Amino acid sequence: MDATIEVRGLRKRFGPTVAVDDLSFTAGPGRVTGFVGPNGAGKSTTMRMIMGLDRPDAGTALVGGRPYRSLRTPLCKLGAMLDASAVHPARRARDHLLWLAHANGLPARRVDEVIELAGLGGAARRRAGGFSLGMRQRLGIAAALLGDPPALMFDEPVNGLDPEGIAWMRGLLRSLAAEGRAVLVSSHLMGELEGGADHLVVIGRGRLIADTAVQDLLEAASAGRVELRTARRQEAMTALAHAGATVTATGRDAVTVTGLTTERIITLLTGAGVAFTGIAEHRASLEEAYMELTKDAVEFQAVTGREAP
Ligand SMILES: Nc1ncnc2c1ncn2[C@@H]1O[C@H](COP(=O)(O)OP(=O)(O)OP(=O)(O)O)[C@@H](O)[C@H]1O
């Protein structure tokens, strides 16, 4: 069975709301695919359709080439955490996992393995009702890993986690992908995926905005920008502008330059006798790249407008 999650021409409407609109993408093996879009963009609905919890109006969702509902041992094909609170509060974490394992014909020893993998450790014998959000997320992850599936899907797994929890989650997602699995992970905050995702599927109002490797996106957003540090900012800006560069002051002694290579900037400033203390090619953050990518998309502007006070 191949490690892929694939949607083709997926469409879903709730009354007047088009939640998912002709959406196609593939989360491939060996990589973490970030599934990003603002609140209400259609991420959860897409994931629910992948798991057969919502029926699409059109299109298909396939896990390893087959509809989820047709899988005989679904937990062994796709591990998913869509809602971390979906555990009975009175149930102890380990019992919850044992029950799931039993219902799916999996050995009890696997329960102890996933408790370890998810870092549940000492909390395994506590009741889920008393769990912090972080512990509930870990329990959800443990359940998703039970069947050792080649494909995994997590809806907002870092939502509400502290920085330590986010770093842990990022490491876990990466290690799962490094084992060759397909990992699809949603977030409405691009920054949360920084350093965690290899590929991005960006949606807005149910539609695909971008389907790109993170590396390509960062390179495109970084291209041609050079950060310069100099106490003689004004002179530097004048010299570089004369040479045809676009210059923007970004701090008291900081200037961003586009339109000239680093080498050319160094030659020009040296020739003009303008001292500088630092020069580096700009590396865009994922958040920056996302803003650049979505700045013209009506879907994102509309959302920002709606949330504005
Ligand atoms: N069962 C439902 N009935 C009616 N409308 C729904 C239902 N489920 C989702 N929607 C609507 O569909 C749209 C997409 O919602 P969805 O939850 O899939 O977005 P999302 O990208 O996951 O958002 P979030 O980041 O807030 O979780 C929204 O407008 C939402 O209100």
PDBQT file of the ligand as one rigid body, heavy atoms in Angstrom, charges set to zero:
ROOT
HETATM    1  N1  LIG A 401     -21.441  20.927   9.549  1.00  0.00    +0.000 N 
HETATM    2  C1  LIG A 401     -21.398  22.154   9.037  1.00  0.00    +0.000 A 
HETATM    3  N2  LIG A 401     -22.536  22.827   8.781  1.00  0.00    +0.000 NA
HETATM    4  C2  LIG A 401     -22.518  24.051   8.232  1.00  0.00    +0.000 A 
HETATM    5  N3  LIG A 401     -21.398  24.706   7.881  1.00  0.00    +0.000 NA
HETATM    6  C3  LIG A 401     -20.229  24.093   8.096  1.00  0.00    +0.000 A 
HETATM    7  C4  LIG A 401     -20.160  22.785   8.668  1.00  0.00    +0.000 A 
HETATM    8  N4  LIG A 401     -18.859  22.420   8.746  1.00  0.00    +0.000 NA
HETATM    9  C5  LIG A 401     -18.136  23.457   8.254  1.00  0.00    +0.000 A 
HETATM   10  N5  LIG A 401     -18.953  24.448   7.844  1.00  0.00    +0.000 N 
HETATM   11  C6  LIG A 401     -18.539  25.714   7.210  1.00  0.00    +0.000 C 
HETATM   12  O1  LIG A 401     -17.659  25.390   6.158  1.00  0.00    +0.000 OA
HETATM   13  C7  LIG A 401     -16.596  26.321   6.084  1.00  0.00    +0.000 C 
HETATM   14  C8  LIG A 401     -15.279  25.581   6.230  1.00  0.00    +0.000 C 
HETATM   15  O2  LIG A 401     -15.137  25.139   7.578  1.00  0.00    +0.000 OA
HETATM   16  P1  LIG A 401     -13.921  24.255   8.094  1.00  0.00    +0.000 P 
HETATM   17  O3  LIG A 401     -14.165  23.941   9.527  1.00  0.00    +0.000 OA
HETATM   18  O4  LIG A 401     -13.698  23.134   7.165  1.00  0.00    +0.000 OA
HETATM   19  O5  LIG A 401     -12.701  25.284   7.957  1.00  0.00    +0.000 OA
HETATM   20  P2  LIG A 401     -11.246  25.208   8.584  1.00  0.00    +0.000 P 
HETATM   21  O6  LIG A 401     -10.324  25.676   7.517  1.00  0.00    +0.000 OA
HETATM   22  O7  LIG A 401     -10.995  23.877   9.164  1.00  0.00    +0.000 OA
HETATM   23  O8  LIG A 401     -11.309  26.297   9.721  1.00  0.00    +0.000 OA
HETATM   24  P3  LIG A 401     -10.576  26.354  11.160  1.00  0.00    +0.000 P 
HETATM   25  O9  LIG A 401      -9.159  26.780  10.899  1.00  0.00    +0.000 OA
HETATM   26  O10 LIG A 401     -11.363  27.415  11.860  1.00  0.00    +0.000 OA
HETATM   27  O11 LIG A 401     -10.698  25.003  11.788  1.00  0.00    +0.000 OA
HETATM   28  C9  LIG A 401     -16.854  27.356   7.165  1.00  0.00    +0.000 C 
HETATM   29  O12 LIG A 401     -17.526  28.436   6.583  1.00  0.00    +0.000 OA
HETATM   30  C10 LIG A 401     -17.737  26.605   8.131  1.00  0.00    +0.000 C 
HETATM   31  O13 LIG A 401     -18.546  27.503   8.841  1.00  0.00    +0.000 OA
ENDROOT
TORSDOF 0
